[in-house]
Amino acid sequence: MLDLLWVSQTITSMSLAAPIPSTPRISEPVSTPVTYGAPYTYLPPREDGLPLIFASPHSGQYYPDTMRDALCVPLIDLQRTEDAYVDDLFAAAAGRGAGFLTARYARAFVDLNRDPLELDKRMFDGPPPRRCGMPGPRVEAGLGCIPRVGARGHTIYRTRLAPEEGEARLRDVHDRYHRHLSAELSRLHALHGMAYLIDCHSMPSRQPSRRPLAEIVLGDRFGSSCCGRLTSLIEKRFRRLGYTVARNAPYAGGYTTLRYGRPQRGLHAIQIEIRRDLYMDELRVQRAAGFSQLAHDVSEVVADLVAHVTRQARKA
């Protein structure tokens, strides 16, 4: 997500809280290759009649034992970084005929909304598993594709990661997820001449040195990742339902919208952020009383999107 103000504040606050572990490097022999299982679940659009996919890349809750055994922070510190229950909020998408893609692995294991080049080479016991891009603010803050810190800004791991472990996460989780999403969008685009991706997220309700956030933030990368009509449709529907809505501030979209949004070619991608205090206890990571009402309201937005995309597909 594009939120460089928050990232810069995070870097400052973490300068003491999240040092790179000073523990001596530990190299353990690898007897068998590290591999991980299926990174997603997917329900395809009904009979290919609707070129629309909803995706929830940050609602995964699976922490493999290899990760749990290496932690030096409580698991709840990682669970608070999840977009918990977002897949449940948008579950109506599958029932209305849209494709529905949900991540299995937690975002603290590997972040599916980050560029795989966003790696912190200091995390690894040896060379990083792949070529790294120039270290940007997110990587410096510990928020790269394989995160270094949890919700409180504390370092996650007791020791540095083996490069083989990093490569396994990228190959088996990040690569496979995006390979599937890319292929499915291409398939729908070939059938209909268009495809729509709704990337579903949630955001913390409180952030340091920032005025209160809108309840819904729509990220279309300032109009470059989808047509304006799509953004307006979602914004108007949420406003009619009584929610405050902002565009591109503080989240303008992340790796997913950047990679897939090509509106001039009929490929539309938009990010929806929902403020977490609307539906959950953010400290306990549990559903709150407002969950049912919000899920009902989200289903209304989903219905509008399905109707809109259906009309566009019939015109093509």
Secondary structure by P-SEA (a helix, b strand, c coil): cccaaaaaaaaaaaccccccccccbbbbbbcbbbbbcccccccccccccccbbbbbccccccccaaaaaaccccaaaaaaacccccccccccccccbbbbbbbcccccccccccccccccccccccccccccccccccccccccccccccccccccccccccaaaaaaaaaacaaaaaaaaaaaaaaaaaaccbbbbbbbbccccccccccccccbbbbccccccccaaaaaaaaaaaaaabbbbbccccccccccccccccccccbbbbbbbbcccccccccccccccaaaaaaaaaaaaaaaaaaaaaaaaaac
